[in-house]
Amino acid sequence: MSLALQSESRQLPRSYFVYLVAYTVSMLGTGMQFIANSWLVMQLTNRGGAVSLVLAAGAIPGILFSTAIGTYVDRYDRKKLAVAADIFRGVVLIGVVYLYRAGLLTAPQVYLMSFLVAFGDEVYTLAATVLVREIVSKDLLLRANSTISMMSQGGILVGTALGGLIVARSSPLTVIVINAASFFFSSLCIWAIRVDHELQPNGIVQAGRRRLSQVLDEICAAWRYIRSLRDVIFCYAMMTVIRATLFFINVLLPPFSKNVLRVGAQGFGYIDAGFAVGAVLGNFALPRASARFGHRALLVAGPLAAAGSLFAFSAAHGLVTAIGAYVFLGIACQAGVLYMTVSQTLVDIQYQGRVHATFNVVFAASSLVVYLLAGYSADIVPIRGLYATQAALLGVSGLFAAGWLFSRHTLLLRSEEAA
């Protein structure tokens, strides 16, 4: 029996399920927040392209701070960092609620909110990604990651549907309050988690006492380490393509829903929720499909299937067709979870924070470029054409993945042995 099949019969630890509850609730609020932010900034500016500025502001912290944050994640208590990030994000949103009620909220303040919450997201994501490795053994990692993605997308599914309804029938204020509450609840759950102390950082120190020279030395060490792992670079390159695609279509979806399909905020929520439905289905099937067909087939099929789904969405003329295409897109894009799992199994845990942070800079930089490009293009280029172009680029990346994976064997063998 293969290791992938053996892991099916093993149980994930209790601490993992506490983590899962925290992450799911947080994603519920995040799904609602995306709807609220998009509609709020369009109300304040009356411009669909303003959505791209909100998203671009959220990309800047990843570019500026991700690498340094990754260094602290490798050297400091990840659980405490995740808790602090949750509390920080909740406090920022409470501040926005105050400004909203006082009638003082402006578009620049929404951009600042996006920046600050994104900074908290960066700390939380990096700490939580490595925290999973302290809770779950390698042979259960794909199952754990797919379940996390499935449940978080389930939270987003409910969140986007509720967000559209609440924004349409009430105001974004209620959504912001719920999201703040979700962060505070998540912090309590993360604090209750028990971790494997053998996998915690050696010689934990207070982050504020670390010298800049030490941080720079450790960043350089991470770069040298990354250069020795070409397969990890390939995995993150493919994740960048998939994420860039999602960044791009997130900018286009609000104006596409409002001005092309003419389905309003509620229809926008339903379409976005369709992606979450597909993500839930895809993650539910991912461990079993990987055990049956192998990593290599899924790593190639995912981007190609996503390209086909996006082409179908670009041609949609009704709400049902658009939702259906987004469901299949959500299923196909879960190949990104497999790419992430493969990279986690190939990277030593003492480098996980810095490696993931290094590529987070790439993710953030690409998202900033994509957001600004999409926001500018959405006002001058037909949106259907933009969707079709992005689908073509995604298809090319799938062909590149096929060329890489079917001409190399190290990645396939090592990742499947660890699954």
C-alpha positions in Angstrom: 0.0 0.0 0.0 1.4 3.5 -0.9 2.0 6.1 1.6 -0.8 8.2 0.1 -3.3 5.4 0.7 -2.0 4.7 4.1 -2.6 8.2 5.2 -6.2 7.9 4.4 -6.7 5.6 7.4 -4.8 7.9 9.8 -6.5 10.6 11.9 -5.5 14.2 11.8 -4.7 15.6 15.3 -7.2 17.5 17.4 -5.2 20.7 17.3 -5.5 20.6 13.5 -9.3 20.8 13.7 -9.2 23.7 16.1 -7.0 25.5 13.6 -9.4 24.5 10.9 -12.4 26.1 12.7 -10.4 29.3 13.2 -9.4 29.5 9.5 -12.9 28.7 8.3 -14.5 31.4 10.4 -11.9 33.9 9.3 -12.6 33.1 5.6 -16.3 33.5 6.2 -15.6 37.1 7.2 -13.1 37.6 4.4 -15.5 36.4 1.8 -18.1 39.0 3.0 -15.4 41.7 3.2 -14.5 41.4 -0.5 -18.1 42.1 -1.5 -18.3 45.0 1.0 -15.0 46.6 -0.1 -15.9 46.4 -3.8 -19.3 47.9 -3.4 -18.3 50.4 -0.9 -15.5 51.9 -3.0 -17.7 51.9 -6.1 -20.3 53.9 -4.1 -17.7 56.4 -2.9 -16.1 56.9 -6.3 -18.7 55.7 -8.8 -15.8 54.0 -10.7 -15.5 50.3 -11.4 -11.7 50.7 -11.7 -11.5 51.9 -8.1 -11.8 48.2 -7.1 -8.3 47.7 -8.5 -6.9 50.4 -6.2 -8.3 48.7 -3.1 -6.8 45.4 -4.2 -3.5 47.1 -5.2 -3.3 48.7 -1.8 -3.6 45.2 -0.3 -0.7 44.0 -2.4 1.9 46.5 -1.2 2.6 45.0 2.2 3.5 41.7 0.6 6.1 43.5 -1.5 7.6 45.6 1.3 7.5 43.4 4.3 7.0 39.7 3.4 10.7 38.7 3.3 11.4 40.3 6.7 8.2 38.7 8.2 9.3 35.3 6.9 12.6 35.6 8.8 10.7 36.3 12.1 8.3 33.4 11.3 11.3 31.0 11.1 12.7 32.3 14.5 9.7 33.3 16.6 6.6 31.5 18.0 4.3 31.1 15.0 1.2 30.7 17.1 1.7 34.0 18.9 2.3 35.7 15.6 -0.9 34.4 14.1 -2.9 35.5 17.2 -1.4 39.0 17.1 -2.2 39.3 13.4 -5.8 38.4 14.0 -6.2 40.9 16.8 -4.5 43.6 14.7 -6.9 43.1 11.7 -9.9 43.1 14.0 -8.9 46.5 15.5 -8.3 48.0 12.1 -11.8 47.1 11.0 -13.4 48.4 14.2 -11.7 51.7 13.4 -13.3 51.7 9.9 -16.7 51.1 11.6 -16.2 54.2 13.7 -15.4 56.3 10.6 -18.3 54.9 8.7 -20.8 55.7 11.5 -19.3 59.2 11.9 -19.8 59.9 8.2 -16.1 60.5 7.8 -15.1 57.5 5.6 -13.5 58.3 2.3 -12.0 56.3 -0.5 -8.4 56.9 0.6 -9.3 55.6 4.0 -10.7 52.4 2.4 -7.4 52.0 0.6 -5.5 52.5 3.9 -7.8 49.9 5.5 -6.9 47.5 2.7 -3.2 48.1 3.2 -3.3 47.5 7.0 -5.5 44.5 6.9 -3.2 43.1 4.1 -0.2 43.6 6.4 -2.0 41.5 9.1 -2.9 39.0 6.4 0.7 38.7 5.5 1.8 37.9 9.1 -1.1 35.5 9.6 -0.7 33.6 6.4 3.0 33.0 6.8 2.7 32.1 10.4 -0.3 29.8 9.8 1.3 28.1 6.8 4.3 27.0 8.9 2.1 26.3 11.9 0.3 23.5 9.9 3.7 21.8 9.6 4.0 21.9 13.4 0.6 20.2 13.8 0.4 17.7 10.9 3.0 15.1 9.8 4.2 15.0 6.2 2.2 12.0 5.2 -1.0 13.7 6.1 -0.1 17.1 4.7 -2.0 16.9 1.4 -5.1 15.8 3.2 -4.7 18.6 5.7 -4.1 21.2 3.1 -6.9 20.2 0.9 -9.3 20.1 3.9 -8.1 23.6 4.9 -8.7 24.9 1.4 -12.1 23.2 1.1 -13.3 24.6 4.4 -11.9 28.0 3.8 -13.6 28.1 0.4 -16.8 26.9 2.1 -16.5 29.9 4.4 -16.0 32.2 1.4 -18.9 30.5 -0.3 -21.3 31.4 2.6 -19.5 34.7 3.1 -19.9 35.9 -0.5 -23.5 34.8 -0.7 -24.4 36.5 2.6 -22.2 39.5 1.7 -24.1 40.2 -1.5 -27.4 39.9 0.3 -26.4 42.1 3.2 -24.9 44.8 1.0 -27.9 44.8 -1.2 -30.4 45.0 1.6 -28.5 46.8 4.4 -25.0 48.3 4.2 -21.3 47.4 4.1 -21.1 48.3 7.8 -22.7 45.1 9.0 -20.2 43.1 6.8 -17.2 44.9 8.3 -18.5 44.3 11.9 -18.9 40.5 11.2 -15.4 40.3 9.7 -13.9 42.0 12.7 -15.7 39.5 15.0 -14.4 36.6 12.9 -10.8 37.8 13.4 -11.2 38.0 17.2 -12.8 34.5 17.3 -10.0 33.1 15.2 -7.4 34.5 17.6 -9.0 32.7 20.5 -9.0 29.4 18.6 -5.4 29.7 17.5 -4.3 30.5 21.1 -5.9 27.2 22.2 -3.8 25.1 19.7 -1.2 22.7 20.9 1.9 22.5 18.7 4.8 20.0 18.3 7.6 21.7 20.3 10.2 19.7 18.5 9.3 21.6 15.3 9.2 25.0 16.9 12.0 27.5 16.1 15.3 26.9 17.9 16.4 29.6 20.3 13.2 31.7 20.1 14.0 35.4 20.7 12.0 38.6 21.0 11.6 39.8 17.4 12.3 43.4 18.4 15.8 42.5 19.5 16.9 41.0 16.3 19.6 43.0 14.5 19.0 44.1 10.9 22.3 42.4 9.9 21.0 39.1 11.2 17.7 39.5 9.3 19.6 40.3 6.1 22.0 37.3 6.6 19.1 35.0 7.0 17.3 36.4 3.9 20.5 35.8 1.9 20.8 32.2 3.3 17.2 31.6 2.1 18.0 32.8 -1.4 21.0 30.5 -1.6 18.8 27.6 -0.3 16.1 28.4 -2.9 18.5 28.4 -5.8 19.4 24.8 -5.0 15.7 23.7 -5.4 14.6 24.2 -9.0 11.5 22.1 -8.5 10.4 24.4 -5.7 10.9 27.4 -8.0 8.8 25.6 -10.6 6.0 24.9 -8.1 5.9 28.5 -6.9 6.0 29.8 -10.5 2.9 27.8 -11.3 1.2 29.0 -8.1 2.0 32.6 -9.2 0.3 32.0 -12.5 -2.8 30.6 -10.9 -2.9 33.3 -8.3 -2.4 36.1 -10.9 -5.3 34.7 -12.8 -7.5 34.9 -9.7 -6.2 38.4 -9.0 -7.1 39.5 -12.5 -10.6 38.1 -12.6 -11.4 39.4 -9.1 -10.9 42.9 -10.4 -13.0 42.3 -13.5 -15.9 40.4 -11.8 -17.6 43.4 -10.1 -17.9 45.5 -13.3 -18.6 42.4 -15.4 -21.5 41.5 -13.1 -22.8 45.0 -12.9 -22.3 46.4 -16.4 -22.2 43.3 -18.7 -24.3 40.6 -17.1 -26.4 43.2 -15.3 -27.0 40.9 -12.3 -26.2 43.4 -9.5 -24.5 42.9 -6.1 -26.6 39.8 -5.4 -25.6 38.1 -8.7 -22.0 39.1 -8.2 -22.1 37.3 -4.8 -23.6 34.2 -6.4 -21.0 34.1 -9.2 -18.2 34.5 -6.7 -19.8 31.8 -4.5 -19.8 29.5 -7.5 -16.0 29.5 -7.5 -16.1 28.6 -3.8 -18.5 25.7 -4.5 -16.0 24.4 -7.1 -13.1 24.8 -4.7 -14.9 22.8 -2.1 -15.6 20.0 -4.6 -12.1 20.1 -6.0 -10.4 19.9 -2.6 -12.7 17.1 -1.4 -11.6 15.0 -4.4 -8.0 16.1 -4.5 -6.4 13.6 -2.1 -8.2 10.6 -3.7 -7.5 11.8 -7.2 -3.8 12.3 -6.4 -3.6 8.7 -4.9 -5.3 7.3 -8.0 -3.7 9.3 -10.9 -0.5 10.6 -9.3 0.6 14.2 -8.8 2.0 14.8 -12.2 -1.3 14.3 -14.1 -3.2 16.6 -11.8 -0.5 19.3 -11.8 -0.8 19.5 -15.6 -4.6 19.0 -15.9 -5.4 21.7 -13.4 -4.2 24.8 -15.3 -5.5 23.4 -18.7 -8.9 22.8 -17.3 -8.9 26.2 -15.6 -8.1 27.8 -19.0 -11.1 26.0 -20.6 -13.4 27.1 -17.8 -12.3 30.7 -18.1 -12.9 30.7 -21.8 -16.5 29.5 -21.2 -17.0 32.2 -18.6 -15.8 34.9 -21.0 -18.7 33.8 -23.4 -21.4 33.7 -20.7 -24.5 35.7 -21.2 -26.7 34.6 -18.3 -26.2 34.2 -14.6 -26.6 30.4 -14.6 -24.0 29.9 -17.3 -21.6 32.3 -15.5 -22.0 30.5 -12.2 -21.5 27.1 -13.9 -18.2 28.2 -15.5 -17.0 29.6 -12.2 -17.8 26.3 -10.4 -15.5 24.4 -12.9 -12.9 27.1 -12.6 -12.9 26.7 -8.8 -12.4 22.9 -9.2 -9.5 23.3 -11.6 -7.7 26.0 -9.7 -7.2 23.6 -6.7 -4.2 22.3 -8.5 -2.6 25.2 -6.7 -3.1 23.3 -3.4 -1.2 20.4 -4.8 1.7 22.7 -5.9 1.8 24.1 -2.4 1.9 20.7 -0.8 4.7 19.5 -3.0 6.7 22.6 -2.2 6.1 22.1 1.5 7.4 18.5 1.4 10.6 19.6 -0.5 11.5 22.5 1.9 13.1 21.9 5.3 10.9 23.4 8.1 13.6 25.7 9.3 13.4 27.5 5.9 9.6 27.3 5.4 8.8 30.9 6.6 11.6 32.5 4.5 11.0 30.5 1.4 7.3 31.1 1.4 7.8 34.8 2.2 10.3 35.2 -0.6 7.7 33.9 -3.1 5.0 36.0 -1.4 7.0 39.0 -2.6 6.6 37.7 -6.1 2.9 37.0 -5.5 2.3 40.5 -4.1 4.3 42.2 -6.9 2.4 40.2 -9.6 -0.9 41.0 -7.9 -0.1 44.7 -7.8 0.8 44.8 -11.5 -2.3 42.7 -12.4 -4.6 44.8 -10.3 -3.5 48.1 -11.8 -3.4 46.6 -15.3 -6.8 45.1 -15.0 -8.3 48.2 -13.4 -7.0 50.3 -16.2 -7.9 47.9 -19.0 -11.5 47.4 -17.6 -12.3 51.0 -18.4 -11.0 50.9 -22.0 -11.0 47.2 -23.2 -14.1 44.9 -23.5 -14.1 42.8 -20.4 -15.0 39.6 -22.3 -11.8 40.0 -24.3 -9.8 40.4 -21.1 -11.2 37.2 -19.7 -10.4 35.3 -23.0 -6.8 36.7 -23.0 -6.2 35.6 -19.5 -7.6 32.1 -20.3 -5.1 31.8 -23.2 -2.2 32.7 -20.9 -3.3 30.1 -18.4 -3.5 27.5 -21.1 0.1 28.3 -22.1 1.2 27.8 -18.5 -0.4 24.4 -18.5 1.6 23.4 -21.5 4.8 24.6 -19.9 3.9 22.5 -16.8 3.5 19.5 -19.0 6.9 20.0 -20.6 8.6 20.4 -17.2 6.9 17.5 -15.5 7.1 14.9 -18.3 10.8 15.7 -18.9 11.8 15.6 -15.2 11.3 12.9 -12.5 12.7 14.3 -9.2 9.7 16.4 -8.3 7.2 13.6 -9.1 9.0 10.9 -7.2 9.9 12.9 -4.1 6.5 14.6 -3.8 4.5 11.3 -4.3 6.7 9.5 -1.8 6.0 12.2 0.8 2.2 12.4 0.1 
